[in-house]
Amino acid sequence: MGVGNIANSSMQAAMRNMEVISNNIANVNTPGFKRSSLNFSELYAGNVSDSRQPGLGVRIDSLRQNFSTGRLDSTNSQLDMSLNNDAFFIQRDPFSGTTHYTRAGHFNMDNDGYIYGFSGRVQGFPAKDGVILNSANLVDLQIPNSPLPAKATEKTQIKLNLNAGDEAKTVPFDVSEPNSYNYRSDLTVFDSLGNEGKLSVYYIKQADNSWTAQMLMNGQNIGTGSLTFDGSNGALAAATGFDALSWNPTGGATSPQAFSMDLTGSTQSVMDSREYSKDQNGYPAGIPREYNIDDSGKLNIYYSNGESRYAGQIALARFTAPQGLAKADNMSWLATPDAGDPIINSDNSEGNFSIGTLELSNVDITEELVKLMGAQHDFQASAQIQQTYNQVLQTIEKL
């Protein structure tokens, strides 16, 4: 291998280096792009033990990818996101089934609600009844458009204070007679079809520290409970008759509808009777209104009935040797044996995701331009060697 071949190898290496640098510069604003650089090594003849043997040129040893984090750009889009770690988003091509890994978090939603990126549908953990199933197989993450079915009230909770200074009632209870009870609580509940029911609880003082609670649903008596308070501190000591209540909805809903009432935390003291809190766990049907993805990648759906449910969680993959990933189209990579098996995060901690931002390339344009000029000078120097060598050959031929 003569001087001409050495110069030729050097020009080819410089040309390839300029191609890599130019590609870096061209993708300076490409989301998720990672810059690359070439590693070179010297060529030797077979007899490397001969110290007098000169090198025979240069060759490209490897293409090295730099996976440092790129700068962030704010977009304020709910489906744009960047990662605050060294993991990759996972995307599956629905046609070929190929799995791609990317840092480009620019996503959209198709007509069926699937979240997709440049290389396919975003992969995530499914959810059942609003609970993320982190041990399940990954699925195409989808924003649901189906309604949330109604849920019948199964539990009610009322926390209140009853006035210890009230007089005990001696007249029979009559819902139309305010003097027959001391205090009243109202709570809206729901049947299995989402129809409302009005639960009214009338508190009647029987004696010191002793009360009864007359319960009506839509004006119909459904039971009587007893409350006993501790005279030393006013705390609720016992509550009976509240665990197995039921009512009979109409219109095709499940009947009877059973529910319970919890009065934990209620008190009796010399102050006006008042409610501290009240709640129940039923709701009418609702349709999806909004969604958001939090900084742990959880997809939360908000319904028209005020309920919210997790619909899934974006999964992330890590590799022990990301340098071994194979570059693919659209700022993505393919797994290879050199990269190792993908390690799927089963428990994304809060803060992994920065919503409303995109990670741009990690290309430093100034640095790349300096490298480009260096590669150009390398090529010109190699070309000069080639030209000089050709002139020497021509001179020899004339001798």
C-alpha positions as CSV (number, residue, x, y, z in Angstrom):
1,M,0.0,0.0,0.0
2,G,1.8,3.1,-1.2
3,V,1.6,6.8,-0.5
4,G,-1.3,7.2,-2.9
5,N,-3.3,4.6,-1.1
6,I,-2.5,6.2,2.2
7,A,-3.7,9.6,0.9
8,N,-6.8,8.0,-0.5
9,S,-7.7,6.4,2.8
10,S,-7.2,9.7,4.5
11,M,-9.4,11.5,2.0
12,Q,-12.1,8.9,2.5
13,A,-11.9,9.2,6.2
14,A,-12.1,13.0,6.1
15,M,-15.1,12.8,3.7
16,R,-16.9,10.4,5.9
17,N,-16.2,12.6,8.9
18,M,-17.6,15.6,7.1
19,E,-20.8,13.6,6.4
20,V,-21.2,12.8,10.0
21,I,-20.6,16.3,11.1
22,S,-22.9,17.7,8.4
23,N,-25.6,15.4,9.6
24,N,-25.2,16.6,13.2
25,I,-25.5,20.2,12.0
26,A,-28.5,19.5,9.8
27,N,-30.3,18.0,12.9
28,V,-29.5,20.8,15.3
29,N,-33.2,21.5,15.9
30,T,-34.5,17.9,15.6
31,P,-36.3,16.7,18.7
32,G,-34.5,13.8,20.4
33,F,-31.5,13.7,17.9
34,K,-28.2,12.6,19.3
35,R,-25.0,13.7,17.8
36,S,-22.4,11.2,16.5
37,S,-18.7,11.2,16.0
38,L,-16.2,8.9,14.2
39,N,-13.4,7.0,15.9
40,F,-10.4,6.3,13.6
41,S,-7.5,3.8,13.8
42,E,-4.2,3.5,12.0
43,L,-3.7,0.8,9.4
44,Y,-0.7,-1.5,9.6
45,A,0.8,-4.3,7.5
46,G,0.6,-7.8,8.8
47,N,4.2,-7.8,10.3
48,V,3.6,-5.5,13.2
49,S,6.8,-6.7,15.0
50,D,9.0,-4.8,12.5
51,S,9.6,-1.4,14.1
52,R,10.7,-0.1,10.7
53,Q,7.3,-0.8,9.1
54,P,5.4,2.5,8.6
55,G,1.7,2.8,8.9
56,L,-0.5,2.3,5.8
57,G,-3.1,4.9,6.3
58,V,-6.3,5.3,8.4
59,R,-9.6,3.5,8.7
60,I,-12.9,4.2,10.4
61,D,-13.0,2.2,13.5
62,S,-16.5,3.0,14.8
63,L,-19.4,5.5,14.8
64,R,-20.0,6.7,18.4
65,Q,-23.3,8.1,19.5
66,N,-23.5,10.7,22.2
67,F,-26.5,10.2,24.4
68,S,-26.1,13.3,26.6
69,T,-29.3,15.3,27.2
70,G,-30.2,18.0,24.7
71,R,-31.6,21.4,25.5
72,L,-35.3,21.7,26.3
73,D,-37.8,23.7,24.4
74,S,-41.2,24.8,25.9
75,T,-44.2,23.9,23.8
76,N,-47.1,24.0,26.4
77,S,-48.6,21.0,24.6
78,Q,-50.0,18.3,26.9
79,L,-48.7,15.6,24.6
80,D,-45.2,17.0,24.4
81,M,-42.8,15.7,27.0
82,S,-39.1,15.3,27.8
83,L,-37.4,12.9,30.2
84,N,-35.3,13.9,33.2
85,N,-33.3,10.7,33.1
86,D,-31.4,8.5,30.7
87,A,-34.4,6.3,29.7
88,F,-36.2,6.1,26.4
89,F,-39.8,6.2,25.3
90,I,-41.1,3.0,23.8
91,Q,-43.1,3.0,20.6
92,R,-44.5,0.1,18.6
93,D,-45.3,0.1,14.9
94,P,-48.9,-1.2,14.7
95,F,-48.3,-2.6,11.2
96,S,-44.9,-4.3,11.5
97,G,-44.9,-4.8,15.3
98,T,-41.4,-3.4,15.5
99,T,-40.5,-1.8,18.8
100,H,-38.6,1.5,18.6
101,Y,-36.9,3.5,21.4
102,T,-36.7,7.3,21.3
103,R,-36.0,10.4,23.2
104,A,-38.3,12.4,21.0
105,G,-41.4,13.1,23.1
106,H,-43.5,14.8,20.5
107,F,-46.7,12.9,20.5
108,N,-50.2,13.2,19.1
109,M,-53.6,11.4,19.4
110,D,-55.3,9.6,16.5
111,N,-59.0,9.2,15.9
112,D,-59.2,6.1,18.1
113,G,-57.5,7.9,21.0
114,Y,-54.1,6.1,20.7
115,I,-51.1,8.3,21.6
116,Y,-48.5,8.0,18.9
117,G,-45.1,9.3,17.9
118,F,-42.8,9.3,14.9
119,S,-42.2,5.6,15.0
120,G,-45.5,4.2,16.3
121,R,-47.9,4.0,19.3
122,V,-46.6,4.9,22.7
123,Q,-46.3,1.9,25.0
124,G,-47.4,2.0,28.6
125,F,-48.9,0.0,31.5
126,P,-52.6,-0.5,31.4
127,A,-55.1,0.4,34.2
128,K,-58.1,-1.4,35.6
129,D,-60.7,0.5,37.5
130,G,-58.3,3.4,37.8
131,V,-55.5,1.4,39.2
132,I,-52.2,1.2,37.2
133,L,-51.1,-2.4,36.5
134,N,-47.3,-2.0,36.6
135,S,-46.7,-5.8,36.4
136,A,-48.8,-6.3,33.2
137,N,-47.5,-6.5,29.7
138,L,-47.2,-3.2,27.9
139,V,-50.0,-2.0,25.7
140,D,-50.7,0.7,23.1
141,L,-51.5,3.7,25.4
142,Q,-55.0,5.0,24.6
143,I,-57.0,8.0,25.8
144,P,-60.5,6.5,26.3
145,N,-63.6,8.1,24.8
146,S,-66.2,5.8,26.3
147,P,-68.3,6.9,29.2
148,L,-67.7,6.0,32.8
149,P,-70.6,3.9,34.0
150,A,-72.7,5.0,36.9
151,K,-71.9,3.6,40.4
152,A,-74.4,3.1,43.1
153,T,-73.7,4.5,46.6
154,E,-72.4,1.8,48.9
155,K,-70.9,4.0,51.6
156,T,-71.9,7.3,53.2
157,Q,-69.9,9.4,55.7
158,I,-71.2,12.2,57.9
159,K,-69.0,13.9,60.5
160,L,-70.9,16.4,62.7
161,N,-71.3,17.9,66.1
162,L,-74.5,17.6,68.0
163,N,-75.3,20.3,70.6
164,A,-75.0,18.8,74.1
165,G,-77.1,21.7,75.4
166,D,-80.2,20.8,73.4
167,E,-83.2,19.5,75.3
168,A,-84.3,15.9,74.9
169,K,-87.4,15.5,72.6
170,T,-90.5,14.0,74.2
171,V,-92.9,14.3,71.2
172,P,-93.1,11.5,68.6
173,F,-90.9,12.1,65.6
174,D,-92.7,13.7,62.6
175,V,-90.8,14.8,59.6
176,S,-93.2,17.7,59.1
177,E,-92.8,18.8,62.7
178,P,-89.5,20.6,63.3
179,N,-90.0,20.5,67.1
180,S,-89.8,16.7,67.0
181,Y,-86.1,16.6,66.1
182,N,-82.9,18.6,67.0
183,Y,-80.9,18.6,63.8
184,R,-81.0,17.3,60.2
185,S,-78.5,16.3,57.6
186,D,-79.2,15.8,53.9
187,L,-77.0,13.9,51.4
188,T,-77.5,13.1,47.8
189,V,-76.8,9.4,46.9
190,F,-77.1,7.4,43.6
191,D,-78.6,4.2,42.5
192,S,-77.0,1.7,40.0
193,L,-78.3,3.7,37.0
194,G,-77.0,7.0,38.4
195,N,-80.4,8.3,39.5
196,E,-80.3,10.6,42.6
197,G,-81.8,9.8,45.9
198,K,-82.2,12.2,48.8
199,L,-81.0,10.8,52.1
200,S,-82.2,12.7,55.2
201,V,-81.0,12.0,58.7
202,Y,-82.9,13.5,61.6
203,Y,-81.0,13.5,64.9
204,I,-83.2,13.3,68.1
205,K,-81.8,13.7,71.6
206,Q,-83.2,11.1,73.9
207,A,-81.2,11.8,77.1
208,D,-77.8,13.1,78.1
209,N,-75.2,11.6,75.7
210,S,-77.9,9.5,74.0
211,W,-79.3,10.3,70.5
212,T,-81.3,8.5,67.8
213,A,-81.0,9.1,64.1
214,Q,-84.1,8.6,62.0
215,M,-83.1,8.0,58.3
216,L,-85.4,8.6,55.3
217,M,-84.7,8.1,51.6
218,N,-86.8,10.2,49.3
219,G,-89.2,10.7,52.3
220,Q,-89.5,7.0,53.1
221,N,-88.3,5.6,56.4
222,I,-85.3,3.2,56.0
223,G,-84.1,2.8,59.5
224,T,-83.2,4.1,62.9
225,G,-79.8,4.3,64.4
226,S,-78.5,5.0,67.9
227,L,-75.6,7.3,69.0
228,T,-73.9,7.3,72.4
229,F,-71.3,9.9,73.3
230,D,-68.6,9.9,76.0
231,G,-69.7,12.4,78.6
232,S,-66.0,13.1,79.7
233,N,-64.9,14.4,76.3
234,G,-67.8,14.4,73.9
235,A,-66.4,11.8,71.6
236,L,-68.6,9.3,69.8
237,A,-68.5,6.1,71.9
238,A,-70.9,3.9,70.0
239,A,-73.0,4.0,66.8
240,T,-75.5,1.2,66.0
241,G,-78.0,0.6,63.3
242,F,-75.9,2.2,60.5
243,D,-74.1,-0.7,58.9
244,A,-76.9,-2.4,56.9
245,L,-79.2,0.2,55.4
246,S,-81.1,-0.2,52.1
247,W,-83.6,1.6,49.9
248,N,-85.7,0.7,46.9
249,P,-84.9,2.7,43.8
250,T,-87.3,2.7,40.8
251,G,-86.9,2.9,37.1
252,G,-85.0,-0.4,36.6
253,A,-82.1,0.2,39.0
254,T,-80.9,-2.6,41.3
255,S,-83.4,-2.9,44.2
256,P,-83.0,-3.0,47.1
257,Q,-79.8,-1.0,47.1
258,A,-77.7,-1.6,50.3
259,F,-75.4,1.0,51.8
260,S,-73.8,1.9,55.1
261,M,-73.3,5.1,57.1
262,D,-70.1,6.0,58.9
263,L,-70.2,8.7,61.6
264,T,-66.6,8.3,62.8
265,G,-65.2,11.6,64.3
266,S,-68.6,13.0,65.3
267,T,-68.8,14.8,68.6
268,Q,-71.2,16.2,71.1
269,S,-70.4,19.5,72.8
270,V,-72.1,22.7,73.9
271,M,-72.1,24.5,70.6
272,D,-74.5,24.7,67.7
273,S,-75.1,21.5,65.9
274,R,-73.2,21.5,62.6
275,E,-71.7,19.3,59.9
276,Y,-68.0,19.1,59.5
277,S,-68.0,17.0,56.4
278,K,-70.2,14.5,54.5
279,D,-69.5,12.3,51.5
280,Q,-70.6,9.2,49.6
281,N,-69.0,7.0,47.0
282,G,-71.6,6.9,44.2
283,Y,-71.9,8.9,41.0
284,P,-73.9,9.2,37.8
285,A,-72.5,8.2,34.4
286,G,-69.9,10.6,32.9
287,I,-68.2,11.2,29.6
288,P,-64.5,12.1,29.2
289,R,-64.0,15.9,29.3
290,E,-60.2,16.4,29.8
291,Y,-57.0,14.5,30.3
292,N,-53.6,15.2,31.6
293,I,-50.3,13.3,32.0
294,D,-48.4,14.0,35.2
295,D,-44.7,14.0,35.9
296,S,-44.7,10.3,36.6
297,G,-46.2,9.5,33.2
298,K,-49.7,8.6,34.5
299,L,-52.6,9.4,32.2
300,N,-55.5,10.8,34.1
301,I,-59.0,11.1,32.6
302,Y,-61.5,13.7,34.0
303,Y,-65.2,13.0,33.5
304,S,-68.2,15.2,33.3
305,N,-69.6,13.8,36.6
306,G,-66.5,15.1,38.5
307,E,-64.8,11.8,38.7
308,S,-61.3,11.1,37.5
309,R,-59.5,7.8,36.6
310,Y,-56.0,6.7,35.6
311,A,-56.1,5.1,32.2
312,G,-52.5,4.0,32.1
313,Q,-48.9,5.0,32.6
314,I,-46.2,5.7,30.0
315,A,-43.5,3.0,30.2
316,L,-39.8,3.8,29.9
317,A,-36.8,1.6,28.9
318,R,-33.2,1.7,29.9
319,F,-30.2,-0.1,28.4
320,T,-27.0,-1.1,30.1
321,A,-25.0,-0.2,26.9
322,P,-27.0,2.3,24.9
323,Q,-24.0,2.7,22.6
324,G,-25.0,-0.6,21.2
325,L,-28.4,0.5,20.0
326,A,-28.9,0.5,16.2
327,K,-30.0,3.8,14.7
328,A,-33.3,3.8,12.9
329,D,-35.6,6.3,11.1
330,N,-37.3,9.2,12.9
331,M,-34.9,9.8,15.8
332,S,-35.4,6.2,17.1
333,W,-33.2,3.2,17.9
334,L,-33.6,-0.5,17.8
335,A,-32.5,-2.9,20.5
336,T,-29.5,-5.1,19.7
337,P,-27.6,-7.8,21.7
338,D,-24.8,-5.3,22.1
339,A,-27.1,-2.9,23.9
340,G,-28.5,-5.6,26.2
341,D,-32.1,-6.3,26.9
342,P,-34.4,-3.3,27.6
343,I,-35.0,-2.7,31.3
344,I,-38.6,-1.6,31.6
345,N,-39.4,0.8,34.4
346,S,-42.3,-0.7,36.4
347,D,-42.5,2.1,38.9
348,N,-41.8,5.6,37.4
349,S,-41.0,8.0,40.2
350,E,-42.5,11.5,40.2
351,G,-40.4,13.9,38.2
352,N,-39.3,11.6,35.4
353,F,-41.3,13.6,32.9
354,S,-41.3,17.3,32.1
355,I,-44.7,17.9,30.4
356,G,-45.1,20.6,27.8
357,T,-41.4,20.5,26.8
358,L,-39.4,18.8,24.1
359,E,-35.8,17.6,24.3
360,L,-34.1,19.0,21.2
361,S,-30.8,17.7,19.8
362,N,-27.6,17.7,21.9
363,V,-25.7,19.2,19.0
364,D,-23.4,22.2,19.8
365,I,-23.4,24.1,16.5
366,T,-20.2,26.0,17.3
367,E,-18.3,22.9,18.2
368,E,-19.6,21.1,15.0
369,L,-18.6,24.0,12.8
370,V,-15.1,23.9,14.2
371,K,-14.9,20.2,13.6
372,L,-16.2,20.7,10.0
373,M,-13.4,23.1,9.3
374,G,-10.9,20.6,10.7
375,A,-12.3,17.8,8.6
376,Q,-12.1,20.1,5.5
377,H,-8.4,20.9,6.3
378,D,-7.7,17.2,6.7
379,F,-9.2,16.5,3.3
380,Q,-7.3,19.3,1.7
381,A,-4.0,18.1,3.2
382,S,-4.7,14.5,2.1
383,A,-5.5,15.8,-1.4
384,Q,-2.3,17.7,-1.4
385,I,-0.4,14.5,-0.5
386,Q,-2.1,12.7,-3.4
387,Q,-1.3,15.5,-5.8
388,T,2.4,15.6,-4.7
389,Y,2.6,11.8,-5.0
390,N,1.2,12.0,-8.6
391,Q,3.8,14.6,-9.5
392,V,6.6,12.5,-8.2
393,L,5.3,9.5,-10.2
394,Q,5.2,11.7,-13.3
395,T,8.8,12.8,-12.7
396,I,10.0,9.3,-12.3
397,E,8.3,8.2,-15.5
398,K,10.2,10.9,-17.4
399,L,13.6,9.7,-16.2
